[in-house]
Amino acid sequence: MHELSVCQALIEQLITIVAENQARSVHHIKVCNGPLSGVDSHFLKQAFTVARLGTVAEHAELSIDREPIQVRCSVCGQEGGATANSLVCPHCGDWRTEVLSGDALLLVSVELS
């Protein structure tokens, strides 16, 4: 389960953010997770409950928003939604697309106390 190492890296970011803002702890964390990120949201939540123990985020709540997959077609130039198993252009059906979103795990916000 690589989600634990992802959470450990997140905790390191939070430690830096807390120090930079002269805060005591983290109250809430919001991340955005795309279906192509390779990170399972369910396992991320579970791993976070372990990774946060004894850290500045020990009592923090983790919220996870889903980021939709968006692609741009190299043939017709249109942009639109796609699915993880079918990254084809929703307009012309061509397979030559560029992923614009849905492939990242992003730290969106942190509430400090």
Contacts in CASP RR format, 6 or more apart in sequence:
PFRMAT RR
TARGET T0000
AUTHOR 0000-0000-0000
METHOD contacts of the structure
MODEL  1
MHELSVCQALIEQLITIVAENQARSVHHIKVCNGPLSGVDSHFLKQAFTV
ARLGTVAEHAELSIDREPIQVRCSVCGQEGGATANSLVCPHCGDWRTEVL
SGDALLLVSVELS
1 43 0 8 1.000
1 47 0 8 1.000
2 39 0 8 1.000
3 39 0 8 1.000
3 40 0 8 1.000
3 43 0 8 1.000
3 44 0 8 1.000
3 46 0 8 1.000
3 47 0 8 1.000
4 47 0 8 1.000
4 50 0 8 1.000
4 51 0 8 1.000
6 39 0 8 1.000
6 44 0 8 1.000
6 47 0 8 1.000
6 105 0 8 1.000
7 44 0 8 1.000
7 47 0 8 1.000
7 48 0 8 1.000
7 50 0 8 1.000
7 51 0 8 1.000
7 52 0 8 1.000
8 51 0 8 1.000
10 29 0 8 1.000
10 31 0 8 1.000
10 48 0 8 1.000
10 51 0 8 1.000
10 107 0 8 1.000
11 51 0 8 1.000
11 52 0 8 1.000
11 55 0 8 1.000
11 56 0 8 1.000
11 57 0 8 1.000
13 107 0 8 1.000
14 26 0 8 1.000
14 29 0 8 1.000
14 55 0 8 1.000
14 56 0 8 1.000
14 57 0 8 1.000
14 60 0 8 1.000
14 110 0 8 1.000
15 55 0 8 1.000
15 56 0 8 1.000
17 23 0 8 1.000
17 26 0 8 1.000
17 110 0 8 1.000
17 112 0 8 1.000
18 24 0 8 1.000
18 25 0 8 1.000
18 26 0 8 1.000
18 56 0 8 1.000
18 112 0 8 1.000
21 112 0 8 1.000
23 56 0 8 1.000
23 112 0 8 1.000
23 113 0 8 1.000
24 56 0 8 1.000
24 112 0 8 1.000
24 113 0 8 1.000
25 56 0 8 1.000
25 57 0 8 1.000
25 58 0 8 1.000
25 59 0 8 1.000
25 60 0 8 1.000
25 112 0 8 1.000
25 113 0 8 1.000
26 56 0 8 1.000
26 57 0 8 1.000
26 60 0 8 1.000
26 110 0 8 1.000
26 111 0 8 1.000
26 112 0 8 1.000
26 113 0 8 1.000
27 59 0 8 1.000
27 60 0 8 1.000
27 61 0 8 1.000
27 111 0 8 1.000
27 112 0 8 1.000
27 113 0 8 1.000
28 60 0 8 1.000
28 61 0 8 1.000
28 63 0 8 1.000
28 109 0 8 1.000
28 110 0 8 1.000
28 111 0 8 1.000
29 57 0 8 1.000
29 60 0 8 1.000
29 61 0 8 1.000
29 62 0 8 1.000
29 63 0 8 1.000
29 107 0 8 1.000
29 109 0 8 1.000
29 110 0 8 1.000
29 111 0 8 1.000
30 62 0 8 1.000
30 63 0 8 1.000
30 64 0 8 1.000
30 65 0 8 1.000
30 107 0 8 1.000
30 108 0 8 1.000
30 109 0 8 1.000
30 110 0 8 1.000
31 44 0 8 1.000
31 62 0 8 1.000
31 63 0 8 1.000
31 64 0 8 1.000
31 65 0 8 1.000
31 105 0 8 1.000
31 106 0 8 1.000
31 107 0 8 1.000
31 108 0 8 1.000
32 64 0 8 1.000
32 65 0 8 1.000
32 66 0 8 1.000
32 67 0 8 1.000
32 104 0 8 1.000
32 105 0 8 1.000
32 106 0 8 1.000
32 108 0 8 1.000
33 39 0 8 1.000
33 41 0 8 1.000
33 44 0 8 1.000
33 64 0 8 1.000
33 65 0 8 1.000
33 66 0 8 1.000
33 67 0 8 1.000
33 105 0 8 1.000
33 106 0 8 1.000
34 66 0 8 1.000
34 67 0 8 1.000
34 68 0 8 1.000
34 69 0 8 1.000
34 101 0 8 1.000
34 102 0 8 1.000
34 103 0 8 1.000
34 104 0 8 1.000
34 105 0 8 1.000
35 66 0 8 1.000
35 67 0 8 1.000
35 69 0 8 1.000
35 84 0 8 1.000
35 102 0 8 1.000
36 69 0 8 1.000
36 84 0 8 1.000
36 99 0 8 1.000
36 102 0 8 1.000
36 103 0 8 1.000
37 102 0 8 1.000
37 103 0 8 1.000
37 104 0 8 1.000
37 105 0 8 1.000
38 105 0 8 1.000
39 105 0 8 1.000
41 64 0 8 1.000
41 66 0 8 1.000
44 62 0 8 1.000
44 64 0 8 1.000
44 105 0 8 1.000
45 62 0 8 1.000
45 64 0 8 1.000
48 62 0 8 1.000
52 58 0 8 1.000
52 59 0 8 1.000
52 60 0 8 1.000
65 108 0 8 1.000
67 101 0 8 1.000
67 102 0 8 1.000
67 104 0 8 1.000
67 106 0 8 1.000
68 81 0 8 1.000
68 101 0 8 1.000
68 102 0 8 1.000
69 81 0 8 1.000
69 82 0 8 1.000
69 83 0 8 1.000
69 84 0 8 1.000
69 87 0 8 1.000
69 99 0 8 1.000
69 101 0 8 1.000
69 102 0 8 1.000
69 103 0 8 1.000
70 79 0 8 1.000
70 80 0 8 1.000
70 81 0 8 1.000
70 82 0 8 1.000
70 99 0 8 1.000
70 100 0 8 1.000
70 101 0 8 1.000
70 102 0 8 1.000
71 79 0 8 1.000
71 80 0 8 1.000
71 81 0 8 1.000
71 82 0 8 1.000
71 87 0 8 1.000
71 88 0 8 1.000
71 89 0 8 1.000
71 90 0 8 1.000
71 97 0 8 1.000
71 98 0 8 1.000
71 99 0 8 1.000
71 100 0 8 1.000
72 78 0 8 1.000
72 79 0 8 1.000
72 80 0 8 1.000
72 97 0 8 1.000
72 98 0 8 1.000
72 100 0 8 1.000
73 79 0 8 1.000
73 89 0 8 1.000
73 91 0 8 1.000
73 92 0 8 1.000
73 93 0 8 1.000
73 94 0 8 1.000
73 96 0 8 1.000
73 97 0 8 1.000
74 94 0 8 1.000
74 96 0 8 1.000
74 97 0 8 1.000
74 98 0 8 1.000
75 89 0 8 1.000
75 92 0 8 1.000
75 94 0 8 1.000
75 96 0 8 1.000
76 89 0 8 1.000
76 91 0 8 1.000
76 92 0 8 1.000
76 94 0 8 1.000
78 89 0 8 1.000
78 90 0 8 1.000
78 91 0 8 1.000
78 92 0 8 1.000
79 100 0 8 1.000
80 89 0 8 1.000
80 90 0 8 1.000
80 91 0 8 1.000
81 90 0 8 1.000
82 88 0 8 1.000
82 90 0 8 1.000
82 97 0 8 1.000
87 95 0 8 1.000
87 97 0 8 1.000
87 99 0 8 1.000
88 94 0 8 1.000
88 95 0 8 1.000
88 97 0 8 1.000
89 95 0 8 1.000
89 96 0 8 1.000
89 97 0 8 1.000
END
